[in-house]
Amino acid sequence: MEALTEGAGAARLRVGVVLERTVSAGPWAATEWRVTDLIIGGGPEAAPQTLAAGPGWERLYAGNLEIQLFRDAIAGYLHNLGSAQPVVYVILRPDEEGDGMHPFHLTVCPVDAQDYLVGGAEVVETVAMPAAIRAWLQAFIDRHPRPEPFRKRRQTAKTATTDEAANGGGPQACGVAREGRR
């Protein structure tokens, strides 16, 4: 598997998305959508495309998207990889007709996926992370330094330096004039 592009702390991988549409048994929606598979490297350019169908269900190739990795999101990637079942988050949006869904965004960062839960228009689906994507993600993490854990610094007593004392203290050095001095 190879990344489409990589550089400056970022990497991209093209992935095809397979959705399954089933007739809903519930009263609120006519159909239910779920992600069933990911195709590493992408799939055919023509989408949507019916792959299989039966009574009350249809499996569709929905198109290609990219998973993008960024160095500043490594903490989220580590959290995902450290979970019992690492996942790829697939964000689905309703199509213009309102009767279907299409994949809009792929991510492996739970923080990024959580942002799409707020508005309510998008649906966030998860699919088990394939071993090849897990290896690609781990290689990206290994190439970039891990984030340093937060450490609270101990405050030290503040003493005026000779320059500050000559200028009447620290606030003037920051451009704040003391009362009576200009």
N, CA and C atoms as a LAMMPS dump frame, in Angstrom:
ITEM: TIMESTEP
0
ITEM: NUMBER OF ATOMS
546
ITEM: BOX BOUNDS ff ff ff
-5.0000000000000000e+02 5.0000000000000000e+02
-5.0000000000000000e+02 5.0000000000000000e+02
-5.0000000000000000e+02 5.0000000000000000e+02
ITEM: ATOMS id mol type element x y z
1 1 1 N 0.853 -1.168 0
2 1 2 C 0 0 0
3 1 3 C 0.894 1.224 0
4 2 1 N 0.539 2.206 -0.774
5 2 2 C 1.364 3.401 -0.746
6 2 3 C 0.502 4.636 -0.612
7 3 1 N 1.054 5.607 0.084
8 3 2 C 0.338 6.863 0.296
9 3 3 C 0.311 7.634 -1.012
10 4 1 N -0.758 8.346 -1.236
11 4 2 C -0.835 9.153 -2.45
12 4 3 C 0.158 10.294 -2.402
13 5 1 N 0.174 11.006 -1.3
14 5 2 C 1.127 12.095 -1.133
15 5 3 C 1.605 12.106 0.299
16 6 1 N 2.817 12.591 0.47
17 6 2 C 3.352 12.706 1.813
18 6 3 C 4.388 13.801 1.834
19 7 1 N 4.375 14.547 2.902
20 7 2 C 5.357 15.606 3.076
21 7 3 C 4.868 16.633 4.06
22 8 1 N 5.799 17.351 4.642
23 8 2 C 5.513 18.434 5.587
24 8 3 C 4.576 17.997 6.706
25 9 1 N 4.761 16.795 7.228
26 9 2 C 3.962 16.339 8.36
27 9 3 C 2.562 15.887 8.009
28 10 1 N 2.296 15.559 6.737
29 10 2 C 0.966 15.099 6.333
30 10 3 C 1.102 13.923 5.375
31 11 1 N 0.072 13.088 5.313
32 11 2 C 0.044 11.948 4.388
33 11 3 C -1.4 11.708 3.976
34 12 1 N -1.584 11.134 2.788
35 12 2 C -2.922 10.845 2.26
36 12 3 C -2.963 9.442 1.675
37 13 1 N -4.125 8.813 1.803
38 13 2 C -4.34 7.483 1.251
39 13 3 C -5.732 7.432 0.631
40 14 1 N -5.822 7.002 -0.615
41 14 2 C -7.121 6.886 -1.298
42 14 3 C -7.785 5.581 -0.871
43 15 1 N -9.086 5.7 -0.528
44 15 2 C -9.856 4.558 -0.05
45 15 3 C -11.244 4.593 -0.689
46 16 1 N -11.692 3.451 -1.202
47 16 2 C -13.05 3.327 -1.724
48 16 3 C -13.995 2.912 -0.611
49 17 1 N -15.244 3.355 -0.695
50 17 2 C -16.228 3.083 0.355
51 17 3 C -17.383 2.265 -0.225
52 18 1 N -17.74 1.188 0.479
53 18 2 C -18.872 0.345 0.089
54 18 3 C -19.96 0.515 1.151
55 19 1 N -21.163 0.875 0.693
56 19 2 C -22.311 1.066 1.577
57 19 3 C -23.353 -0.017 1.322
58 20 1 N -24.152 -0.276 2.35
59 20 2 C -25.28 -1.181 2.186
60 20 3 C -26.552 -0.441 2.583
61 21 1 N -27.539 -0.498 1.707
62 21 2 C -28.836 0.117 1.964
63 21 3 C -29.833 -0.998 2.202
64 22 1 N -30.56 -0.911 3.312
65 22 2 C -31.596 -1.899 3.611
66 22 3 C -32.908 -1.185 3.879
67 23 1 N -33.986 -1.883 3.657
68 23 2 C -35.314 -1.346 3.956
69 23 3 C -35.45 -1.296 5.469
70 24 1 N -35.873 -0.155 5.974
71 24 2 C -35.98 0.046 7.414
72 24 3 C -37.256 -0.57 7.968
73 25 1 N -37.135 -1.141 9.14
74 25 2 C -38.306 -1.681 9.823
75 25 3 C -38.933 -0.614 10.717
76 26 1 N -38.198 0.479 10.944
77 26 2 C -38.684 1.547 11.821
78 26 3 C -39.576 2.537 11.096
79 27 1 N -40.353 3.302 11.844
80 27 2 C -41.298 4.243 11.237
81 27 3 C -40.681 5.572 10.784
82 28 1 N -39.435 5.89 11.177
83 28 2 C -38.872 7.215 10.905
84 28 3 C -38.11 7.319 9.598
85 29 1 N -37.626 6.243 9.077
86 29 2 C -36.861 6.291 7.827
87 29 3 C -37.241 5.101 6.952
88 30 1 N -37.271 5.344 5.651
89 30 2 C -37.606 4.274 4.712
90 30 3 C -36.438 3.318 4.517
91 31 1 N -35.213 3.861 4.621
92 31 2 C -34.014 3.038 4.421
93 31 3 C -32.995 3.288 5.525
94 32 1 N -32.145 2.306 5.726
95 32 2 C -31.024 2.419 6.656
96 32 3 C -29.746 2.22 5.863
97 33 1 N -28.712 2.968 6.238
98 33 2 C -27.428 2.903 5.552
99 33 3 C -26.345 2.514 6.534
100 34 1 N -25.407 1.689 6.073
101 34 2 C -24.233 1.359 6.891
102 34 3 C -23.056 1.086 5.969
103 35 1 N -21.868 1.319 6.494
104 35 2 C -20.633 1.064 5.751
105 35 3 C -20.278 -0.403 5.96
106 36 1 N -20.029 -1.111 4.865
107 36 2 C -19.699 -2.532 4.982
108 36 3 C -18.252 -2.844 4.674
109 37 1 N -17.596 -1.995 3.852
110 37 2 C -16.229 -2.336 3.448
111 37 3 C -15.484 -1.1 2.976
112 38 1 N -14.165 -1.182 3.054
113 38 2 C -13.274 -0.157 2.52
114 38 3 C -12.353 -0.819 1.511
115 39 1 N -12.101 -0.143 0.401
116 39 2 C -11.217 -0.662 -0.64
117 39 3 C -9.957 0.196 -0.644
118 40 1 N -8.869 -0.349 -0.155
119 40 2 C -7.617 0.401 -0.057
120 40 3 C -7.071 0.651 -1.456
121 41 1 N -6.702 1.89 -1.698
122 41 2 C -6.223 2.284 -3.012
123 41 3 C -7.342 2.822 -3.887
124 42 1 N -8.58 2.686 -3.441
125 42 2 C -9.727 3.193 -4.193
126 42 3 C -10.325 2.118 -5.068
127 43 1 N -11.476 2.441 -5.613
128 43 2 C -12.177 1.517 -6.478
129 43 3 C -12.396 2.151 -7.83
130 44 1 N -13.389 1.673 -8.553
131 44 2 C -13.668 2.229 -9.878
132 44 3 C -14.04 3.708 -9.787
133 45 1 N -13.781 4.439 -10.851
134 45 2 C -14.086 5.872 -10.85
135 45 3 C -15.588 6.133 -10.897
136 46 1 N -16.346 5.272 -11.575
137 46 2 C -17.792 5.476 -11.692
138 46 3 C -18.485 5.079 -10.395
139 47 1 N -19.161 6.03 -9.778
140 47 2 C -19.884 5.753 -8.542
141 47 3 C -21.136 6.618 -8.529
142 48 1 N -22.216 6.199 -7.933
143 48 2 C -22.387 4.92 -7.256
144 48 3 C -22.597 3.778 -8.249
145 49 1 N -22.265 2.609 -7.784
146 49 2 C -22.332 1.427 -8.623
147 49 3 C -22.861 0.273 -7.779
148 50 1 N -23.889 -0.414 -8.235
149 50 2 C -24.448 -1.539 -7.491
150 50 3 C -23.512 -2.732 -7.604
151 51 1 N -23.118 -3.275 -6.458
152 51 2 C -22.235 -4.452 -6.425
153 51 3 C -23.025 -5.738 -6.239
154 52 1 N -24.078 -5.674 -5.424
155 52 2 C -24.922 -6.845 -5.17
156 52 3 C -26.274 -6.345 -4.678
157 53 1 N -27.292 -7.152 -4.869
158 53 2 C -28.631 -6.762 -4.418
159 53 3 C -29.445 -8.009 -4.114
160 54 1 N -30.429 -7.817 -3.283
161 54 2 C -31.348 -8.892 -2.933
162 54 3 C -32.648 -8.275 -2.455
163 55 1 N -33.582 -9.091 -2.01
164 55 2 C -34.851 -8.541 -1.523
165 55 3 C -34.63 -7.67 -0.282
166 56 1 N -34.906 -6.391 -0.414
167 56 2 C -34.81 -5.471 0.719
168 56 3 C -33.425 -4.917 1.003
169 57 1 N -32.436 -5.214 0.177
170 57 2 C -31.093 -4.67 0.408
171 57 3 C -30.351 -4.461 -0.904
172 58 1 N -29.357 -3.591 -0.832
173 58 2 C -28.5 -3.312 -1.985
174 58 3 C -27.136 -2.879 -1.464
175 59 1 N -26.088 -3.442 -2.026
176 59 2 C -24.722 -3.053 -1.674
177 59 3 C -24.164 -2.213 -2.818
178 60 1 N -23.654 -1.011 -2.466
179 60 2 C -23.199 -0.049 -3.467
180 60 3 C -21.751 0.349 -3.249
181 61 1 N -21.028 0.468 -4.347
182 61 2 C -19.728 1.123 -4.291
183 61 3 C -20.048 2.614 -4.361
184 62 1 N -19.686 3.379 -3.325
185 62 2 C -20.123 4.768 -3.206
186 62 3 C -19.097 5.786 -3.683
187 63 1 N -17.865 5.376 -3.933
188 63 2 C -16.858 6.311 -4.428
189 63 3 C -15.579 6.29 -3.618
190 64 1 N -14.621 7.1 -4.063
191 64 2 C -13.308 7.196 -3.427
192 64 3 C -13.196 8.466 -2.605
193 65 1 N -12.533 8.354 -1.478
194 65 2 C -12.178 9.498 -0.637
195 65 3 C -10.747 9.297 -0.173
196 66 1 N -10.207 10.3 0.484
197 66 2 C -8.855 10.185 1.024
198 66 3 C -8.882 10.263 2.541
199 67 1 N -8.071 9.431 3.164
200 67 2 C -7.787 9.586 4.584
201 67 3 C -6.552 10.474 4.641
202 68 1 N -6.635 11.55 5.392
203 68 2 C -5.498 12.46 5.531
204 68 3 C -4.973 12.373 6.957
205 69 1 N -3.666 12.282 7.075
206 69 2 C -3.01 12.254 8.381
207 69 3 C -2.222 13.545 8.561
208 70 1 N -2.271 14.078 9.783
209 70 2 C -1.543 15.3 10.11
210 70 3 C -0.768 15.088 11.402
211 71 1 N 0.424 15.633 11.44
212 71 2 C 1.298 15.454 12.595
213 71 3 C 0.661 15.965 13.887
214 72 1 N -0.115 17.049 13.814
215 72 2 C -0.687 17.593 15.04
216 72 3 C -1.885 16.796 15.564
217 73 1 N -2.291 15.734 14.878
218 73 2 C -3.402 14.897 15.336
219 73 3 C -2.927 13.541 15.849
220 74 1 N -1.637 13.391 16.079
221 74 2 C -1.083 12.091 16.479
222 74 3 C -1.695 11.58 17.783
223 75 1 N -2.01 12.466 18.72
224 75 2 C -2.61 12.022 19.982
225 75 3 C -3.936 11.293 19.715
226 76 1 N -4.75 11.797 18.786
227 76 2 C -6.01 11.141 18.43
228 76 3 C -5.777 9.799 17.759
229 77 1 N -4.769 9.725 16.885
230 77 2 C -4.455 8.462 16.205
231 77 3 C -4.014 7.412 17.227
232 78 1 N -3.196 7.838 18.188
233 78 2 C -2.738 6.908 19.228
234 78 3 C -3.914 6.403 20.061
235 79 1 N -4.849 7.284 20.35
236 79 2 C -6.037 6.88 21.105
237 79 3 C -6.825 5.825 20.323
238 80 1 N -6.997 6.032 19.029
239 80 2 C -7.72 5.08 18.189
240 80 3 C -6.985 3.743 18.145
241 81 1 N -5.678 3.767 17.877
242 81 2 C -4.911 2.517 17.797
243 81 3 C -4.862 1.78 19.132
244 82 1 N -4.946 2.522 20.235
245 82 2 C -4.901 1.906 21.563
246 82 3 C -6.225 1.318 22.013
247 83 1 N -7.291 1.539 21.248
248 83 2 C -8.601 1.016 21.633
249 83 3 C -8.677 -0.485 21.333
250 84 1 N -9.677 -1.135 21.887
251 84 2 C -9.849 -2.577 21.681
252 84 3 C -10.043 -2.911 20.202
253 85 1 N -10.752 -2.06 19.467
254 85 2 C -10.977 -2.257 18.033
255 85 3 C -10.765 -0.931 17.302
256 86 1 N -9.56 -0.699 16.748
257 86 2 C -9.346 0.527 15.974
258 86 3 C -10.313 0.592 14.792
259 87 1 N -10.777 1.805 14.49
260 87 2 C -11.786 1.982 13.448
261 87 3 C -11.408 3.112 12.496
262 88 1 N -12.045 3.086 11.338
263 88 2 C -12.038 4.203 10.403
264 88 3 C -13.425 4.82 10.515
265 89 1 N -13.469 6.125 10.688
266 89 2 C -14.737 6.846 10.784
267 89 3 C -15.129 7.306 9.384
268 90 1 N -16.342 6.967 8.974
269 90 2 C -16.873 7.365 7.669
270 90 3 C -18.042 8.305 7.934
271 91 1 N -17.908 9.54 7.482
272 91 2 C -18.967 10.522 7.674
273 91 3 C -19.836 10.522 6.422
274 92 1 N -21.125 10.286 6.612
275 92 2 C -22.097 10.218 5.517
276 92 3 C -22.989 11.458 5.567
277 93 1 N -23.341 11.949 4.391
278 93 2 C -24.274 13.078 4.272
279 93 3 C -25.443 12.657 3.395
280 94 1 N -26.623 13.215 3.67
281 94 2 C -27.763 12.937 2.785
282 94 3 C -27.495 13.517 1.396
283 95 1 N -27.957 12.809 0.374
284 95 2 C -27.801 13.349 -0.979
285 95 3 C -28.847 14.426 -1.229
286 96 1 N -28.764 15.071 -2.377
287 96 2 C -29.648 16.198 -2.666
288 96 3 C -31.119 15.815 -2.73
289 97 1 N -31.405 14.608 -3.157
290 97 2 C -32.799 14.169 -3.231
291 97 3 C -33.36 13.834 -1.855
292 98 1 N -32.476 13.575 -0.901
293 98 2 C -32.904 13.281 0.459
294 98 3 C -33.235 11.826 0.73
295 99 1 N -33.116 10.956 -0.268
296 99 2 C -33.446 9.551 -0.051
297 99 3 C -32.222 8.655 0.039
298 100 1 N -31.052 9.21 -0.137
299 100 2 C -29.828 8.414 -0.09
300 100 3 C -28.753 9.077 0.745
301 101 1 N -27.66 8.38 0.895
302 101 2 C -26.505 8.896 1.631
303 101 3 C -25.279 8.731 0.755
304 102 1 N -24.314 9.614 0.961
305 102 2 C -23.033 9.46 0.269
306 102 3 C -21.91 9.768 1.249
307 103 1 N -20.786 9.06 1.102
308 103 2 C -19.656 9.326 1.991
309 103 3 C -19.081 10.705 1.68
310 104 1 N -18.786 11.442 2.732
311 104 2 C -18.307 12.809 2.603
312 104 3 C -16.869 12.953 3.101
313 105 1 N -16.51 12.211 4.154
314 105 2 C -15.2 12.387 4.785
315 105 3 C -14.783 11.088 5.468
316 106 1 N -13.494 10.769 5.389
317 106 2 C -12.916 9.621 6.104
318 106 3 C -11.869 10.139 7.059
319 107 1 N -11.807 9.557 8.253
320 107 2 C -10.782 9.941 9.208
321 107 3 C -10.483 8.768 10.134
322 108 1 N -9.295 8.797 10.721
323 108 2 C -8.931 7.806 11.732
324 108 3 C -8.732 8.49 13.083
325 109 1 N -9.11 9.763 13.158
326 109 2 C -8.975 10.546 14.384
327 109 3 C -10.342 10.694 15.053
328 110 1 N -10.517 10.173 16.266
329 110 2 C -11.815 10.277 16.932
330 110 3 C -12.224 11.725 17.222
331 111 1 N -11.273 12.607 17.432
332 111 2 C -11.586 14.015 17.693
333 111 3 C -12.196 14.646 16.446
334 112 1 N -11.631 14.352 15.284
335 112 2 C -12.161 14.854 14.02
336 112 3 C -13.574 14.319 13.789
337 113 1 N -13.788 13.04 14.023
338 113 2 C -15.107 12.429 13.812
339 113 3 C -16.142 13.026 14.762
340 114 1 N -15.745 13.305 15.975
341 114 2 C -16.662 13.848 16.971
342 114 3 C -17.228 15.199 16.534
343 115 1 N -16.44 15.987 15.819
344 115 2 C -16.903 17.295 15.352
345 115 3 C -18.125 17.182 14.443
346 116 1 N -18.276 16.064 13.749
347 116 2 C -19.403 15.887 12.835
348 116 3 C -20.676 15.418 13.538
349 117 1 N -20.571 15.058 14.806
350 117 2 C -21.745 14.623 15.555
351 117 3 C -22.572 15.797 16.059
352 118 1 N -21.997 16.99 16.047
353 118 2 C -22.641 18.152 16.642
354 118 3 C -23.823 18.655 15.828
355 119 1 N -23.67 18.831 14.517
356 119 2 C -24.705 19.443 13.695
357 119 3 C -25.942 18.602 13.497
358 120 1 N -25.799 17.311 13.441
359 120 2 C -26.938 16.429 13.28
360 120 3 C -27.268 16.048 11.844
361 121 1 N -26.764 16.762 10.852
362 121 2 C -27.074 16.426 9.453
363 121 3 C -26.274 15.216 8.992
364 122 1 N -25.045 15.089 9.471
365 122 2 C -24.186 13.984 9.057
366 122 3 C -24.383 12.772 9.959
367 123 1 N -24.063 11.625 9.405
368 123 2 C -24.085 10.363 10.148
369 123 3 C -22.65 9.866 10.205
370 124 1 N -22.181 9.519 11.406
371 124 2 C -20.824 9.003 11.569
372 124 3 C -20.914 7.496 11.753
373 125 1 N -20.382 6.773 10.777
374 125 2 C -20.34 5.314 10.821
375 125 3 C -18.903 4.89 11.113
376 126 1 N -18.748 3.736 11.713
377 126 2 C -17.408 3.193 11.932
378 126 3 C -17.306 1.851 11.234
379 127 1 N -16.093 1.557 10.785
380 127 2 C -15.798 0.262 10.206
381 127 3 C -14.44 -0.156 10.766
382 128 1 N -14.3 -1.443 11.068
383 128 2 C -13.041 -1.936 11.622
384 128 3 C -11.883 -1.534 10.711
385 129 1 N -10.814 -1.027 11.322
386 129 2 C -9.661 -0.567 10.553
387 129 3 C -8.937 -1.773 9.947
388 130 1 N -8.822 -1.819 8.61
389 130 2 C -8.075 -2.914 7.988
390 130 3 C -6.609 -2.9 8.435
391 131 1 N -5.999 -4.07 8.456
392 131 2 C -4.601 -4.191 8.905
393 131 3 C -3.664 -3.313 8.082
394 132 1 N -3.92 -3.167 6.799
395 132 2 C -3.047 -2.35 5.95
396 132 3 C -3.118 -0.866 6.335
397 133 1 N -4.307 -0.382 6.677
398 133 2 C -4.431 1.012 7.114
399 133 3 C -3.796 1.185 8.486
400 134 1 N -3.957 0.188 9.343
401 134 2 C -3.333 0.24 10.671
402 134 3 C -1.814 0.322 10.548
403 135 1 N -1.228 -0.456 9.653
404 135 2 C 0.225 -0.43 9.447
405 135 3 C 0.666 0.92 8.875
406 136 1 N -0.091 1.468 7.937
407 136 2 C 0.221 2.774 7.344
408 136 3 C 0.152 3.868 8.401
409 137 1 N -0.883 3.828 9.245
410 137 2 C -1.029 4.803 10.318
411 137 3 C 0.106 4.685 11.333
412 138 1 N 0.456 3.467 11.712
413 138 2 C 1.543 3.267 12.676
414 138 3 C 2.874 3.757 12.109
415 139 1 N 3.12 3.519 10.826
416 139 2 C 4.351 4.001 10.185
417 139 3 C 4.406 5.527 10.195
418 140 1 N 3.263 6.188 9.983
419 140 2 C 3.217 7.653 10.036
420 140 3 C 3.553 8.144 11.443
421 141 1 N 2.97 7.505 12.443
422 141 2 C 3.23 7.887 13.833
423 141 3 C 4.704 7.685 14.164
424 142 1 N 5.29 6.579 13.705
425 142 2 C 6.699 6.282 13.99
426 142 3 C 7.648 7.291 13.346
427 143 1 N 7.252 7.876 12.217
428 143 2 C 8.099 8.863 11.532
429 143 3 C 8.042 10.243 12.161
430 144 1 N 7.065 10.469 13.017
431 144 2 C 6.903 11.784 13.62
432 144 3 C 7.002 11.666 15.133
433 145 1 N 7.574 12.666 15.768
434 145 2 C 7.738 12.578 17.222
435 145 3 C 6.392 12.549 17.943
436 146 1 N 6.377 11.8 19.016
437 146 2 C 5.169 11.736 19.823
438 146 3 C 4.973 13.077 20.543
439 147 1 N 3.732 13.435 20.774
440 147 2 C 3.507 14.688 21.505
441 147 3 C 4.031 14.566 22.928
442 148 1 N 4.635 15.626 23.406
443 148 2 C 5.142 15.61 24.772
444 148 3 C 3.978 15.74 25.736
445 149 1 N 4.018 14.957 26.82
446 149 2 C 2.927 15.078 27.795
447 149 3 C 2.991 16.441 28.482
448 150 1 N 1.833 16.945 28.855
449 150 2 C 1.78 18.233 29.523
450 150 3 C 2.41 18.125 30.895
451 151 1 N 3.29 19.042 31.186
452 151 2 C 3.891 19.11 32.515
453 151 3 C 3.748 20.528 33.025
454 152 1 N 3.149 20.651 34.181
455 152 2 C 2.981 21.966 34.768
456 152 3 C 4.333 22.419 35.297
457 153 1 N 4.701 23.636 34.904
458 153 2 C 5.98 24.168 35.373
459 153 3 C 5.828 24.74 36.767
460 154 1 N 6.84 24.595 37.541
461 154 2 C 6.859 25.196 38.861
462 154 3 C 7.196 26.669 38.684
463 155 1 N 6.406 27.511 39.293
464 155 2 C 6.671 28.936 39.178
465 155 3 C 7.817 29.314 40.103
466 156 1 N 8.647 30.211 39.597
467 156 2 C 9.754 30.708 40.406
468 156 3 C 9.45 32.138 40.807
469 157 1 N 10.091 32.576 41.873
470 157 2 C 9.885 33.946 42.351
471 157 3 C 10.371 34.916 41.283
472 158 1 N 9.607 35.952 41.076
473 158 2 C 9.968 36.955 40.082
474 158 3 C 10.806 38.029 40.766
475 159 1 N 11.964 38.304 40.204
476 159 2 C 12.801 39.383 40.723
477 159 3 C 13.112 40.314 39.576
478 160 1 N 13.192 41.574 39.882
479 160 2 C 13.474 42.573 38.844
480 160 3 C 14.941 42.506 38.463
481 161 1 N 15.183 42.523 37.157
482 161 2 C 16.563 42.564 36.686
483 161 3 C 17.049 44.009 36.738
484 162 1 N 18.3 44.222 36.527
485 162 2 C 18.857 45.584 36.583
486 162 3 C 18.212 46.493 35.552
487 163 1 N 17.928 45.988 34.337
488 163 2 C 17.284 46.813 33.311
489 163 3 C 15.872 47.203 33.734
490 164 1 N 15.13 46.244 34.29
491 164 2 C 13.777 46.544 34.717
492 164 3 C 13.78 47.558 35.849
493 165 1 N 14.71 47.413 36.798
494 165 2 C 14.8 48.333 37.93
495 165 3 C 15.131 49.744 37.442
496 166 1 N 15.995 49.865 36.454
497 166 2 C 16.368 51.178 35.922
498 166 3 C 15.182 51.825 35.212
499 167 1 N 14.306 51.025 34.616
500 167 2 C 13.143 51.561 33.914
501 167 3 C 11.918 51.688 34.816
502 168 1 N 12.067 51.406 36.063
503 168 2 C 10.928 51.531 36.968
504 168 3 C 10.097 50.271 37.072
505 169 1 N 10.633 49.129 36.681
506 169 2 C 9.911 47.863 36.822
507 169 3 C 9.512 47.269 35.488
508 170 1 N 8.978 46.066 35.55
509 170 2 C 8.638 45.303 34.362
510 170 3 C 7.511 45.824 33.499
511 171 1 N 6.425 46.405 34.065
512 171 2 C 5.313 46.791 33.21
513 171 3 C 5.68 47.775 32.112
514 172 1 N 6.65 48.682 32.37
515 172 2 C 7.023 49.621 31.324
516 172 3 C 7.696 48.914 30.17
517 173 1 N 8.398 47.856 30.441
518 173 2 C 9.062 47.113 29.376
519 173 3 C 8.047 46.489 28.423
520 174 1 N 6.829 46.261 28.886
521 174 2 C 5.777 45.691 28.047
522 174 3 C 4.956 46.761 27.352
523 175 1 N 5.343 48.034 27.494
524 175 2 C 4.61 49.105 26.83
525 175 3 C 3.483 49.672 27.668
526 176 1 N 3.377 49.258 28.925
527 176 2 C 2.344 49.784 29.815
528 176 3 C 2.976 50.911 30.622
529 177 1 N 2.486 52.11 30.463
530 177 2 C 3.048 53.247 31.2
531 177 3 C 2.413 53.29 32.577
532 178 1 N 3.245 53.532 33.596
533 178 2 C 2.707 53.683 34.938
534 178 3 C 2.111 55.068 35.076
535 179 1 N 1.197 55.195 35.984
536 179 2 C 0.534 56.455 36.212
537 179 3 C 1.557 57.513 36.61
538 180 1 N 1.509 58.673 35.973
539 180 2 C 2.427 59.76 36.295
540 180 3 C 3.718 59.714 35.512
541 181 1 N 3.979 58.661 34.763
542 181 2 C 5.215 58.554 33.955
543 181 3 C 4.827 58.379 32.508
544 182 1 N 5.429 59.096 31.635
545 182 2 C 5.175 58.935 30.201
546 182 3 C 6.447 59.025 29.448
